[in-house]
Amino acid sequence: MRKLHIIAGVLIMTFAGVFYLKARQLSFGTIRSPGPGFVPSALGTILFLFALIFVLKSVFKRSLVHDTGNPWEGMDWKRIPFTLAILLGYALFLDHLGYLVCTSILLGILFWGEGVWKKWVAIVGSPIIAIASYVLFKRLLGVQLPWGFLTFLG
């Protein structure tokens, strides 16, 4: 397993290096006025550094993870189609019901369905998280989010 980690890390480092070199062909700009190559160069550098840390940990430590054999063992396969159906419903009804309603329902079902959350936490917490994400995306980042039937609030 350690050998595979090292190989994967080196491949990611190679990809990050090529990505960085290609990004440097674009104008870099400055911190105050970043050019089109600024963010890709930064991402290439960050990816390279994380991959380097991963490789070094793989080389100098015995094992990064405990090998339990089959990684799919014990997985509840019934949750996957359920989650996909919920996400499909979210995508289909987002324009009609709006971001706040759909996101609240999605989070409530996912929190409740996981069994980790108590029912009241899912019912109260999901609208709070939906409103907080709305404030983040709509107000702070300026992303257009659908209101659905709640257009009178917008």
C-alpha positions as CSV (number, residue, x, y, z in Angstrom):
1,M,0.0,0.0,0.0
2,R,2.9,2.4,0.8
3,K,4.4,1.9,-2.6
4,L,1.0,2.8,-4.3
5,H,0.8,6.0,-2.1
6,I,4.3,7.0,-3.2
7,I,3.5,6.4,-6.9
8,A,0.2,8.3,-6.6
9,G,1.9,11.2,-4.8
10,V,4.6,11.5,-7.5
11,L,2.0,11.4,-10.2
12,I,0.1,14.2,-8.5
13,M,3.3,16.2,-8.1
14,T,4.1,15.7,-11.8
15,F,0.6,16.9,-12.7
16,A,0.8,19.9,-10.4
17,G,4.2,20.8,-11.8
18,V,3.0,20.7,-15.4
19,F,-0.1,22.6,-14.4
20,Y,2.1,25.3,-12.7
21,L,4.4,25.6,-15.7
22,K,1.4,26.0,-18.1
23,A,-0.2,28.5,-15.8
24,R,3.0,30.5,-15.7
25,Q,2.7,31.0,-19.5
26,L,-0.2,33.3,-18.7
27,S,0.4,36.7,-17.2
28,F,0.8,36.5,-13.4
29,G,-0.1,40.0,-12.4
30,T,0.2,41.2,-8.8
31,I,-1.6,40.6,-5.6
32,R,-3.5,43.8,-6.1
33,S,-4.2,43.2,-9.8
34,P,-4.0,39.4,-10.4
35,G,-3.7,38.3,-14.0
36,P,-5.3,35.1,-15.5
37,G,-2.3,33.0,-14.4
38,F,-2.4,34.0,-10.8
39,V,-4.9,31.5,-9.4
40,P,-3.8,28.5,-11.5
41,S,-0.2,29.1,-10.5
42,A,-1.2,29.3,-6.9
43,L,-3.3,26.1,-7.2
44,G,-0.5,24.3,-8.9
45,T,1.9,25.3,-6.2
46,I,-0.5,24.3,-3.4
47,L,-1.3,20.9,-5.0
48,F,2.4,20.2,-5.5
49,L,3.1,21.0,-1.8
50,F,0.3,18.8,-0.5
51,A,1.4,16.0,-2.8
52,L,5.0,16.4,-1.6
53,I,3.9,16.2,2.1
54,F,1.9,13.1,1.2
55,V,4.9,11.4,-0.4
56,L,7.2,12.4,2.5
57,K,4.7,11.0,5.0
58,S,4.4,7.8,2.9
59,V,8.2,7.4,2.8
60,F,9.0,8.1,6.5
61,K,6.0,6.6,8.2
62,R,5.1,2.9,8.4
63,S,1.5,3.4,7.2
64,L,-0.8,6.2,6.5
65,V,-3.9,4.1,6.9
66,H,-4.7,0.8,8.5
67,D,-5.2,-1.7,5.7
68,T,-8.5,-3.4,6.6
69,G,-8.7,-5.4,3.3
70,N,-11.7,-4.6,1.2
71,P,-12.5,-0.8,1.4
72,W,-16.1,-1.5,0.3
73,E,-16.8,-4.0,3.1
74,G,-19.6,-2.9,5.4
75,M,-20.8,-0.2,3.1
76,D,-24.6,0.3,3.1
77,W,-25.3,0.2,-0.7
78,K,-29.0,1.1,-0.2
79,R,-28.0,4.7,0.7
80,I,-26.5,5.4,-2.7
81,P,-29.6,5.2,-4.8
82,F,-31.6,7.0,-2.1
83,T,-29.0,9.9,-2.0
84,L,-29.0,10.0,-5.8
85,A,-32.8,10.2,-6.0
86,I,-32.8,13.0,-3.4
87,L,-30.2,14.9,-5.3
88,L,-32.2,14.4,-8.6
89,G,-35.3,15.7,-6.9
90,Y,-33.4,18.7,-5.6
91,A,-32.2,19.5,-9.1
92,L,-35.7,19.1,-10.6
93,F,-37.5,21.2,-8.0
94,L,-34.9,23.9,-7.4
95,D,-36.4,26.4,-9.8
96,H,-40.0,25.7,-8.7
97,L,-39.6,25.6,-4.9
98,G,-36.6,27.9,-4.6
99,Y,-33.2,27.6,-3.0
100,L,-34.2,28.0,0.6
101,V,-37.1,25.5,0.5
102,C,-35.2,22.8,-1.6
103,T,-32.0,23.1,0.4
104,S,-33.8,22.9,3.7
105,I,-35.7,19.7,2.5
106,L,-32.5,18.2,1.1
107,L,-30.5,18.8,4.2
108,G,-33.3,17.6,6.5
109,I,-33.7,14.4,4.6
110,L,-30.0,13.7,4.4
111,F,-29.4,14.6,8.1
112,W,-32.4,12.5,9.2
113,G,-31.5,9.6,6.9
114,E,-28.0,9.3,8.1
115,G,-29.3,8.4,11.5
116,V,-26.6,10.5,13.2
117,W,-28.8,13.4,13.9
118,K,-31.9,13.6,16.1
119,K,-35.1,14.5,14.4
120,W,-35.4,17.9,16.0
121,V,-31.8,18.7,15.0
122,A,-32.5,17.8,11.4
123,I,-35.8,19.8,11.4
124,V,-34.3,22.9,13.0
125,G,-30.8,22.8,11.7
126,S,-31.4,22.3,8.0
127,P,-33.3,25.6,7.5
128,I,-30.6,27.4,9.6
129,I,-27.9,26.0,7.4
130,A,-29.9,26.8,4.2
131,I,-30.3,30.4,5.3
132,A,-26.6,30.7,6.3
133,S,-25.5,29.3,2.9
134,Y,-28.0,31.6,1.2
135,V,-26.4,34.6,2.9
136,L,-22.9,33.4,2.0
137,F,-23.7,32.7,-1.7
138,K,-26.3,35.4,-2.5
139,R,-25.3,38.3,-0.3
140,L,-21.5,37.9,0.1
141,L,-20.6,36.2,-3.2
142,G,-23.3,37.6,-5.4
143,V,-24.5,34.3,-6.8
144,Q,-27.9,34.2,-8.4
145,L,-30.1,31.7,-6.5
146,P,-33.7,30.8,-7.5
147,W,-36.5,32.0,-5.2
148,G,-39.2,29.7,-6.6
149,F,-42.6,30.5,-5.2
150,L,-41.0,32.8,-2.6
151,T,-40.3,35.6,-5.1
152,F,-42.3,38.0,-2.9
153,L,-39.4,37.8,-0.4
154,G,-36.7,38.8,-2.9
